[in-house]
Amino acid sequence: YLKIAACEQLEALSTLSEEEWGNVGARQQELTTTFQSIRNIPKAIYTKLENRWQVAEKVLQHRHSQMAQLQQWRQLEQIAANQVISHEESPQAQQQGEILCLDLEILLGLETPADFQKQRLNYQIGRMSESMLSRKEQRQIEPQALKAFKQWYRLPLTDAAYQVQNPRIQAAIKALKAQQGLLETAATPATSFEAPVSESEVTVLPSPD
């Protein structure tokens, strides 16, 4: 039956790689049109194939979500690749980085290094007293975490600050990927967060007057 072939092809879409994913949406729509147009078959077979189709759709929807998440990681990877180590001390940038680390550790339920436990306690008390987050915002872990990662990678940190904060950021990245089910597998290729370059290794354009 053509309906069986449509099921098989829909199931196969979920196995495609990241590089092959661009045309999946259009192909899924084509298969859906074909599947729904075939009706003149025995009821028992029709019901069985409908159930099979629904399962395949759920699997594919999950894969769509994974690919969308992976695309967000690719965007973050590009930002990380442009991170630059500053030769000038910036207490403000260092403090912002520490706060972002704390935000991520609290958000993702991670342990904070012993040297920063007191800072975390004070920070949490401050957040509670200011009622900074609504209940809805508290549930939006993924967008909050990705926003914090982007902010951190754009900070002009010194090498010393980077060496202290980067392990905490990498632990948070790993934790969020684990929550998303995106730890590296054959189906979800690895993302890479390379060490940043020094200011002396890049060309800095002058600021406009």
N, C-alpha and C positions, 0 to 999 in steps of 0.2 A: 504493500500500500504506500501511496505518496505521503500519507499522514505519518506512517512509521519513519519514513525517510526524513520528514521535517523534524520529528522528535530527535532523531539521531544527530542531525545537523545542529539543532539548537543545543544539545548536550555537548557537542564538540566545540562550540563557541567558548564555553567556560574553560577550555584547556589552552586557549591561545595565549601567546606570550605578550609582554608589554609592547613589543615592536609591532605585533600583528593586531593590536587592539583597536586601532583607529576606525576601522570599518564595521565594528561589531554591532553598533546601534542600528545602522542601516540594514545590515544583514538580518538582525533579529526581527525587524519590522517586516521584511520580505517573507521570512519564514512564518511569522504570525499570520500574515495575509493568506499564505498558502494553506496553512493548517486549518484556519477557520473556514476556508472555502470548501473543504472536503467534508461532506456530511453523509453521503449515501453509502454507509457501511453498517454492518450489524451492530446493534446497540451495545452488546457486551464488549466488543472490540473498541467501539467508540468511547465507552466509559473508561476502559483501561488506558487508552491513549490520552484521554483528557487528563487523567491523574498523572500519567507520566510527563505530560507537557507542563503541568503546574509545578511539579517537582523541579523540572529542568529550568523553568522560569525563576524559581526561588534561588536555585544555585547560581544562575547567571546574574541575578540582581545582587547577590552577595559579592560576586566577582566584580561587578560594576563598582560597587562601593570600595572594594579593595584597590581597584585601579585608580579611582578618584583620590584615595588616600595616598597612593604611591606617587601620583602626580604632585601632590602637595609636598611630599618629601623631596621630590626632584627639584622643586622650586627652592626649598630650603637649602638643598645641597648647593645650588648655584650661589645663593647668598653667602653660605659658609666658605665657598671657594674664593670669594672676594674679600674675606676678612683680612684686616691688616693690623699687625702689631705696631703699637705706637712707641716711640722713644721718649715721649714726654709724659710725665706723671699726670694723671687726671683722677684725683680723689673722687670726683663726682661720677666718672665713668666706672670706677672700681666699685663704688657704693651701689650704683645702679645694677651692675652685674651681680653683686651679692644678693640684692633684693630679688632679682629675676631668678637666681638659683633657689632662693627660699620659696618664692612663689611656685616654682615647678615642683619642688620637693613636697610642699604642702598639697598642691593640686593632685599630684600623682601618688601620694601616700608613701613617699620615700623617706628614709632616714637621713637626717642632716649630720654632716661630720661633727665630731665632738667639739672642735674649736668654734663652731658656729651655733651650738645648741642654745646658748643664752640669747644670742641675737634672734634666733627663731622664736623663742618663747616671747620675747619682747615684741617682736613683729606681729605674732599672732594675736597678742593682747591688743595691740594697736588696731589691727584690722577688725577685731570683734567690736571694739568700742566705737569705731567709726562706721560700722555697718556698711562696708565698702561694696559688698556683693549681694545682689538679690538672689533668691532661691533659683530662679531661672538661670542666671549667670553661673551659679555654682555647678549646675548640671552640664554646662558646656565645656567639658574638660579639653576636648581635642582642639577647638579653635583657640582657646585661651593659651594652651601649651604651645601651639605652633606660633602664635603671635609673640610669646615670650622668647622662643628660640630665635626668631627673626630679629627681635630687638637686641638680644645678647650678641649675636654675630655681627651686628653693626656698631657695637661699642668700640671706641678707641682705647683698648686695654693695653697695658704694658705686658711684657712677656711674663713678669712675675705674677701679675694678676691673672693672666691667661692660664698659667700652669696650675694655679690654685682652683680656678673656677671651671676650667674645661672638663676635668673628670666628673664634676657634678652635673654638667650639662650633658655629657655623654651617657651618664647613668639615667638621666631623665629621658633622653631620646630612646634609649633601649626600653625603658619602662612603658613609654607611650606606644612604641611599636608592638610590644608584647600585648598591651591592652587591645590594640587594633588587630592582632593576629598577623602582623606583618614582619615578624622576625624572619630573616632571610631563608627562603626555600627556593626550590626550582621555579615555583609559580610566582614568587614575589622576589625579584632580583634585589641584590644588596644596594643600599645607598651608601655614599662615601662622604665623610666629613674630614677633609684633609687639614693638616696644620696650616695656620695662616702664614702669609708672607710678612716680612718686615717692611717698614716704610722705606728703607733703603733699597728694597728690591722692586719698588714700583715707581712709576712716574706720577708725581703729584702735580696736578694742574693748578696754576695760580687762581686765587679767588678773584672774581670780577670786582672792579672798583665800585 
